Amino acid sequence: MWGKSTAAAFLGLPLSVLLVGVAALLSGDQASTTLPWLLLFFLVWIAVMTCAFLFKTGLRAWLWMGGLTLAGYAALHVLKASGLVRIAA
């Protein structure tokens, strides 16, 4: 139980930030859709933390959630470095 709880606590936030950020980034009109995505962030965060408890063991939760987080941020970095996605400052 501790493994799942720590995976939810430590990996839930970055994974939900990634999901909401990519959804807001890929939306057509970022000026009008970013705020609704930010308002939905808390619900996404709770859902991601809840999904950690669906795994059979804590190790699987850490591996899957950590792998998804690393792969997602790596893909976002590659998209930004290639110039396909422009993140406004």
C-alpha positions in Angstrom: 0.0 0.0 0.0 2.9 2.4 0.7 4.3 1.9 -2.7 1.0 2.9 -4.4 0.5 5.8 -2.0 4.0 7.2 -2.7 3.6 6.7 -6.4 0.3 8.6 -6.3 1.8 11.4 -4.2 5.1 11.9 -6.0 4.1 11.0 -9.6 0.5 12.2 -9.7 1.3 15.9 -9.8 3.9 15.9 -12.7 1.8 13.4 -14.7 -1.4 15.5 -14.4 0.6 18.7 -15.1 1.8 17.0 -18.3 -1.7 15.8 -19.3 -3.3 19.2 -18.7 -0.5 21.1 -20.3 -0.5 19.0 -23.5 -4.3 19.3 -23.7 -4.1 23.0 -23.4 -1.2 23.2 -25.8 -2.9 21.2 -28.5 -6.2 23.1 -28.3 -6.9 25.3 -31.2 -7.4 28.7 -29.5 -5.1 28.8 -26.5 -6.3 32.1 -25.3 -9.8 30.9 -24.6 -9.2 27.2 -23.7 -6.2 27.4 -21.3 -8.3 28.6 -18.3 -10.9 25.8 -18.6 -8.1 23.3 -18.7 -6.5 24.8 -15.6 -9.8 24.7 -13.8 -10.0 21.0 -14.6 -6.5 20.4 -13.3 -7.6 19.4 -9.8 -10.0 16.7 -11.1 -7.3 15.3 -13.4 -4.8 15.2 -10.5 -7.3 13.3 -8.3 -8.0 10.9 -11.2 -4.3 10.3 -11.8 -3.7 9.7 -8.1 -6.6 7.3 -8.0 -5.3 5.3 -11.0 -2.2 4.5 -9.0 -4.3 2.3 -6.8 -5.5 0.2 -9.7 -2.1 -1.4 -10.2 -1.4 -4.8 -8.6 1.8 -3.7 -6.7 3.5 -0.5 -5.8 6.4 -1.3 -8.0 4.2 -1.5 -11.1 2.6 1.8 -10.1 6.0 3.4 -9.9 7.2 1.9 -13.1 4.1 2.7 -15.2 3.5 6.2 -13.9 7.2 7.0 -13.9 7.6 5.7 -17.4 4.6 7.7 -18.6 5.9 10.8 -17.0 9.4 10.5 -18.4 8.2 9.6 -21.9 5.7 12.4 -21.9 8.1 15.1 -20.8 10.7 13.7 -23.3 8.2 13.8 -26.1 7.3 17.4 -25.1 10.9 18.3 -25.1 11.5 16.8 -28.5 8.5 18.6 -29.9 9.7 21.9 -28.5 13.3 21.4 -29.7 12.1 20.4 -33.2 10.0 23.6 -33.5 6.8 21.8 -34.1 5.3 23.2 -30.9 6.0 26.7 -29.8 5.5 27.5 -26.1 4.8 31.2 -25.5 6.5 32.8 -22.6 
